[in-house]
Amino acid sequence: MSSRPTIKEVSKIAGVSFKTVSRVLNNEKHVSEETRRRVEEVVARLNFRPSHAARTLAGRRSFQVALLYDNPSPYYVYHIQIGAQKRCSELGYRLLLQPVDSQSPDLVSNVMALIDEAHLDGVILSPPVTEMIGLLDELDRRGLPYVRIAPGARKEAGMAATIDDVAAAREVTEHLIELGHRSIGFIRGLESHVSTWERLQGYREALEAHGIAFDEDLVAAGENSFTSGGDAARKLLERQPRPTAIFAGNDDMAAGVLAVAHESDVDVPGQLSIVGFDDSDLAKAVWPPLTTMRQPVRELAYAAANLMLAPDAEPQVMLEHKLMVRATTGPAPR
């Protein structure tokens, strides 16, 4: 059985000092790109894995960060976790997954206890935790690094990875208008998510741009879950005349709309067009496959982790969205 490679071997083969190897492993600055590349090649060739305890003692860091989430969509949470985990692993950090209740009066104290107990080097905040001003203030006061995924509040402050929710929702609505739809229902998500209101804004802007009056009765409240999407769809489809299209604020709710359409013998897309938002795995699993706005959730989480942990990363990044036209949208019925 071969012995485990040591940092001495890495430094000897790479032709650099122990300290330089340590700087590369800890993603510190002041290392040339050529030197960093050479050290990383040796590390990969030897399959060198630094001791977590040794790194912690040497740098007074835990090399642990936490992802805080509070979202009822299992597909969204899964892809957030996968994206953040991938980049953390690449950079030699452990990712702790921590569900929280963003509406709890104890949110700040609970998160601070987690930070102290786990000696975290930083936290990644996903919606709606991104909007909790009291938590942001306390993180700022402590000087602990944090990055937000798709923030709504204080957009320009700190590190963030996001998309343009207003523009994305406008594009979805314009897709339906171009198909001839004029009575378009909208199912909004949780009130605590700023993206809920930004997507509603995009929906309204598209209607206004095409001379279609906004009707509050065509907006139904949802909770970003399959069940709430179905409940909202029943209310919208009870209207006379009923809408010819429904835009749901995420794929889980859109799947609920599709299920209600099936049980009500409403043909999709012949009598009702349906669009979701996210392009989660669910969008391709339902029948017919769901037209949806692709939000690169996994890439957003990956970018967020990179912003916080990688040297010289830009403080903010905006990723592209893309409309994925599948089989749940079609021309408005005559």
C-alpha positions in Angstrom: 0.0 0.0 0.0 1.5 3.3 -1.1 1.9 6.1 1.5 -0.1 9.2 1.3 1.7 12.1 -0.5 2.8 15.0 1.6 3.1 18.7 1.0 6.9 18.3 1.0 6.6 16.1 -2.1 4.3 18.6 -3.8 6.7 21.5 -3.1 9.7 19.5 -4.2 8.2 18.3 -7.5 6.7 21.7 -8.2 9.9 23.5 -7.4 8.4 25.9 -4.9 8.3 26.5 -1.2 5.9 24.9 1.3 4.4 28.4 1.8 3.7 28.8 -1.9 2.0 25.4 -2.0 -0.1 26.4 1.0 -1.1 29.7 -0.7 -2.3 27.8 -3.7 -4.2 25.3 -1.7 -5.9 28.1 0.3 -6.7 30.1 -2.8 -4.7 33.0 -1.6 -3.6 35.9 -3.7 0.0 36.9 -4.6 0.7 33.7 -6.6 1.5 34.0 -10.3 -0.8 32.1 -12.7 2.1 30.0 -14.0 3.1 29.0 -10.4 -0.5 28.3 -9.4 -1.0 26.1 -12.5 2.2 24.1 -11.9 1.3 23.4 -8.3 -2.2 22.4 -9.2 -0.9 20.0 -11.8 1.4 18.3 -9.2 -1.5 18.2 -6.7 -3.7 16.5 -9.3 -1.0 14.1 -10.4 -0.2 13.0 -6.8 -3.8 13.0 -5.8 -2.7 15.1 -2.8 -5.4 15.9 -0.2 -4.3 18.3 2.5 -5.2 17.5 6.1 -8.3 19.5 7.0 -7.1 19.9 10.6 -3.6 21.0 9.5 -5.1 23.6 7.1 -7.4 24.9 9.9 -4.5 25.3 12.4 -2.2 26.8 9.9 -4.6 29.4 8.5 -7.0 29.9 11.5 -9.8 29.0 9.1 -12.2 26.1 9.2 -12.5 25.8 5.4 -16.2 25.3 6.0 -19.1 27.4 4.7 -22.8 27.0 5.0 -25.6 27.2 2.5 -28.8 28.6 4.2 -32.1 27.8 2.5 -35.8 28.1 3.1 -37.7 27.1 -0.1 -40.6 24.6 -0.5 -39.4 23.6 -4.0 -37.3 20.4 -3.7 -36.1 20.8 -7.2 -34.8 24.3 -6.6 -33.1 23.4 -3.4 -31.5 20.3 -4.9 -29.9 22.2 -7.7 -28.7 25.0 -5.4 -27.0 22.4 -3.2 -25.4 20.6 -6.2 -24.0 23.9 -7.7 -22.6 25.3 -4.5 -21.2 21.9 -3.4 -19.3 21.5 -6.7 -17.5 24.8 -6.5 -16.8 24.4 -2.8 -15.3 21.0 -3.4 -13.1 22.3 -6.2 -11.7 25.0 -3.9 -11.1 22.6 -1.0 -14.0 23.7 1.2 -16.7 21.7 3.0 -20.3 22.8 2.5 -22.7 22.5 5.3 -26.4 22.4 4.3 -28.6 24.2 6.7 -32.4 24.7 6.4 -33.7 27.7 8.2 -37.1 29.4 8.9 -36.6 32.8 7.3 -39.7 34.2 9.1 -38.6 33.0 12.6 -37.9 35.7 15.1 -34.9 33.6 16.1 -33.4 33.5 12.6 -30.5 35.8 13.4 -29.5 34.2 16.7 -29.8 30.7 15.2 -27.6 31.6 12.3 -25.0 33.3 14.6 -25.0 30.2 16.8 -24.3 28.0 13.7 -21.5 30.3 12.6 -19.9 30.2 16.1 -20.2 26.5 16.6 -19.0 25.5 13.2 -16.4 28.3 12.9 -17.7 29.1 9.4 -15.6 31.0 7.0 -18.7 32.3 5.2 -22.3 31.7 4.3 -24.2 31.4 1.1 -27.7 32.8 1.3 -30.5 31.6 -1.0 -34.0 33.2 -1.4 -35.8 34.2 0.7 -33.0 34.3 3.3 -31.3 36.8 1.0 -34.0 39.4 1.9 -33.6 39.1 5.7 -32.3 42.6 6.5 -31.6 41.8 10.2 -29.4 38.9 9.2 -27.5 40.9 6.6 -26.9 43.7 9.2 -25.5 41.2 11.7 -23.3 39.5 9.1 -22.0 43.0 8.1 -21.4 43.9 11.7 -19.3 40.7 12.3 -17.5 41.1 9.0 -18.2 37.6 8.0 -18.1 37.0 4.2 -21.4 36.1 2.7 -22.9 35.9 -0.8 -26.5 36.0 -2.0 -28.2 34.1 -4.7 -30.8 36.2 -6.6 -31.2 38.9 -4.0 -33.9 41.5 -4.2 -33.1 43.8 -1.3 -29.9 45.8 -1.4 -29.1 44.5 -4.8 -25.9 46.5 -5.2 -24.5 45.7 -1.8 -22.0 42.9 -1.3 -21.5 39.7 -3.4 -24.4 38.3 -5.4 -25.2 36.0 -8.3 -28.5 36.7 -10.0 -30.6 36.9 -13.2 -32.9 39.6 -14.4 -36.3 38.3 -13.2 -38.3 41.3 -14.6 -36.9 40.8 -18.1 -37.4 37.0 -17.9 -41.0 37.3 -16.8 -41.6 39.9 -19.5 -40.3 37.5 -22.1 -42.5 34.7 -20.9 -45.6 36.9 -21.1 -44.6 38.2 -24.6 -44.3 34.6 -25.8 -47.9 34.0 -24.8 -49.1 37.3 -26.3 -47.3 36.5 -29.6 -49.4 33.2 -29.7 -52.5 35.4 -29.6 -53.4 35.1 -25.9 -55.0 38.2 -24.3 -56.5 36.7 -21.1 -53.4 35.4 -19.3 -53.5 34.3 -15.7 -50.5 34.7 -13.4 -49.8 32.7 -10.3 -47.3 34.4 -8.0 -45.0 32.8 -5.5 -44.4 33.4 -1.9 -44.7 37.0 -0.7 -41.3 36.9 1.1 -39.5 36.3 -2.2 -38.6 39.5 -4.0 -38.5 37.6 -7.2 -42.2 37.0 -6.8 -42.9 40.7 -7.2 -40.2 41.2 -9.9 -41.9 38.5 -12.1 -45.3 40.0 -11.5 -43.7 43.3 -12.6 -42.4 41.8 -15.8 -45.8 40.2 -16.5 -47.5 43.6 -16.1 -44.9 45.4 -18.2 -45.5 43.0 -21.1 -49.3 43.4 -20.9 -48.9 47.2 -20.9 -46.5 47.2 -23.8 -49.1 45.4 -25.9 -52.1 47.5 -24.9 -53.6 44.7 -22.7 -55.3 46.0 -19.5 -54.0 44.5 -16.3 -56.7 42.6 -14.4 -56.1 41.8 -10.7 -58.6 39.0 -10.9 -56.2 37.1 -13.2 -53.5 37.1 -10.5 -53.7 34.3 -8.0 -51.5 33.7 -4.9 -49.4 30.6 -4.7 -46.7 29.3 -2.3 -44.1 27.9 -4.8 -45.5 24.4 -4.3 -47.3 21.9 -6.5 -50.4 22.0 -4.3 -50.7 25.7 -4.2 -50.3 25.9 -8.0 -53.2 23.5 -8.4 -55.4 25.5 -5.9 -54.7 28.7 -7.7 -55.4 27.1 -11.1 -58.9 26.0 -9.9 -59.7 29.6 -8.9 -58.5 30.9 -12.3 -60.3 28.3 -14.3 -63.6 29.0 -12.5 -63.7 32.4 -14.1 -66.0 33.1 -17.0 -64.6 33.5 -19.5 -61.6 31.6 -18.2 -58.1 32.6 -19.1 -56.6 30.9 -22.2 -53.1 30.9 -20.7 -51.5 30.7 -17.2 -48.0 31.8 -16.3 -46.9 30.2 -13.0 -44.1 31.7 -11.0 -42.2 28.4 -10.8 -42.3 24.9 -12.3 -43.8 23.3 -9.2 -46.8 25.5 -9.4 -47.0 25.1 -13.2 -47.1 21.3 -12.7 -50.0 21.8 -10.3 -51.8 23.8 -13.0 -51.2 21.1 -15.5 -52.6 18.4 -13.2 -55.7 20.4 -12.6 -56.1 20.9 -16.4 -55.9 17.1 -16.9 -58.4 16.4 -14.2 -60.8 19.0 -15.6 -60.5 17.7 -19.2 -59.0 21.0 -20.3 -56.8 20.3 -23.3 -53.2 21.6 -23.0 -52.2 23.5 -25.1 -55.4 23.4 -27.3 -57.6 25.1 -24.7 -55.1 26.3 -22.1 -51.4 27.2 -22.5 -49.2 26.9 -19.4 -45.7 28.3 -18.7 -43.5 27.8 -15.7 -40.2 29.3 -14.4 -36.9 27.6 -13.5 -36.6 24.7 -16.0 -36.2 22.2 -13.2 -36.2 18.4 -13.8 -39.9 18.5 -13.2 -40.5 20.5 -16.4 -39.3 17.6 -18.5 -40.9 14.9 -16.4 -44.6 16.1 -16.7 -46.8 15.4 -19.8 -46.8 17.3 -22.0 -43.4 18.7 -21.3 -43.5 22.1 -19.8 -42.7 25.4 -21.6 -40.7 27.3 -19.0 -38.2 30.1 -18.4 -34.8 28.5 -17.7 -33.2 30.0 -14.6 -29.7 28.5 -14.3 -30.1 27.6 -10.7 -27.2 25.2 -10.4 -24.9 27.7 -12.2 -26.1 30.6 -9.9 -25.1 28.6 -6.8 -21.8 27.6 -8.4 -21.1 31.2 -9.3 -22.1 32.4 -5.8 -19.7 30.0 -4.1 -17.0 31.1 -6.5 -17.6 34.8 -5.8 -17.0 34.2 -2.1 -14.1 31.8 -2.2 -12.1 32.3 -5.3 -9.3 34.9 -5.3 -9.9 38.0 -7.5 -13.5 37.0 -8.3 -15.8 39.9 -9.3 -18.3 40.9 -6.5 -21.4 40.4 -8.6 -22.4 38.4 -11.6 -25.7 38.2 -13.7 -26.3 35.0 -15.6 -28.5 34.6 -18.7 -32.0 33.3 -18.7 -33.6 31.4 -21.7 -37.1 30.6 -22.7 -37.5 26.8 -23.2 -40.5 26.3 -25.5 -41.9 22.8 -25.3 -45.4 21.4 -25.6 -47.6 23.3 -23.1 -47.9 26.5 -25.1 -49.8 27.0 -28.4 -52.0 29.4 -30.3 -54.9 30.9 -28.3 -58.2 29.1 -29.0 -60.5 30.9 -31.4 
